[in-house]
Amino acid sequence: MSAVLVLDVGMGSLEPLAVRIRRLGLRVVRGKTSDAAQDILSDPRFAIGAIVIPPDVPTTDLGRALETLQYQEPDRPLPMLVSGAKPEPSTCDELRGAGVDLALFEPIDDHTLRFQLNRALAEGSGVSAGRRALRVPADLPVRIRMGRRNKEARLYTLSCGGAYLATPRPSNRGSSLFLTLPLPSGPLEIAARVMMTNVPGNLVRSNLPLGMGVQFTELTPEFEGSLQSWTETRASHLHL
């Protein structure tokens, strides 16, 4: 498993973020200086797949400083994420120009944190998700209805084609159900089918919360428009 390098060189400590990342089951290595980060990146034992930096890296030439870290392999630059309080637009522009694309701006929930790091690590390993529909993270309550039975879950990701629901009690694969999503435009009930589950055991996927992935089976153009609008708005907050 690739690790995340947390470059803790800003005014505010990124140690709490590193602790949160570890609690999600991801490998973390902290570097407290640029020289230490260089040593970590050049050591194959750490297998760094992405770098998290603060918005206030102490340097007079941000582009050059980050380039020396990002391009350990010339043909496959490491993805970089910025974490902390969202800075001024001019600083965002500078970070973007230096090759930083993904944001972990506070406050950030665990679902979004996991999603953004998984995205960066997949990109850093050269793995493409190959998904056509825009998929975004969320942390919203979802009601699941199966006949007369109801239960609660948390939304982990959402797209116009389906969703992943975090729950310790996923329904069986192939089950049909109805979801009620609390979108800003109003509650939206959608028919869906369970396509995969993630439960404790030898085959558990550690990069996902326990739960289930569902595919929407009946989606009107109006509902699809509401989902598309919400996912596009949400996606705009995940990048600089």
DAPE-V291605 format. One record per run of one state. SS is the DSSP state (A for helix, B for strand, O for the rest). FROM is the first residue (numbers start at 0). LEN is the number of residues. If there is no record, write none. Layout:
[[SS:FROM:LEN] [SS:FROM:LEN]]
This chain:
[[O:0:2] [B:2:5] [O:7:7] [A:14:9] [O:23:3] [B:26:5] [O:31:2] [A:33:9] [O:42:5] [B:47:7] [O:54:7] [A:61:9] [O:70:8] [B:78:6] [O:84:4] [A:88:9] [O:97:4] [B:101:4] [O:105:4] [A:109:15] [O:124:11] [B:135:2] [O:137:3] [B:140:6] [O:146:2] [B:148:10] [O:158:3] [B:161:5] [O:166:9] [B:175:8] [O:183:2] [B:185:13] [O:198:12] [B:210:8] [O:218:2] [A:220:16] [O:236:2] [B:238:1] [O:239:1]]
